[in-house]
Amino acid sequence: MTPDRSWMSRRQDCTGHLSEEFKKGVVEFVDFVERNPTVIDSLGRILCPCTK
């Protein structure tokens, strides 16, 4: 997963719909989580995978 999270702040396109960039970012995030189960807690919540 790319450390660039700028897609998160560009959720809507000029028509008010979800932007393609945002949708792609969400898909990449979910793919990352599925490949890295250590970011899922015992209750099934997704923890922030970002380096702190």
N, C-alpha and C positions, 0 to 999 in steps of 0.2 A: 504494500500500500504506500502510495506516495505521501510524504509528509506535508505536501501542499493541501491545505483544507479550505482553500479560497472558494471552492464550489459550494461550501455550506452556506455562505452568505449570499449566493446568487441563486436563490431558490426559484424565483419566478422570472419568466421571460417578459418581453415587452407587452404581451397580451394578458398577463396575469396568470398564465398557466405555469406548471412546473417546467423548468428549463431542462433541456436535454443534458446539459452539463451537470445539473443537480441529480437527475435520475441516474446518470452514469456513475457519479460519485457514490450514491447510495448503493448501487449494485456492487461496486468495487469494495465498499466497506463491508457489506454482508458477506461477500466472497472471502475477504480477509478474515472475518470472524469465524466463518465455517472452517477455514484452514488452520486456525489458531484457537482451539477450544479453551486455552488457558485464560482467555479474556471473557469467558462466560462463568458466572458464579453459580453456586449450588442451587439458586432459585431460578436459573435460566436467564438472568439479566445480563446484558452485554455491558462489560466494563470498558472504560476508555482505553484503547490500546496505545495511546500516545505515550511517548517517553516523557517522564516527569523529571 
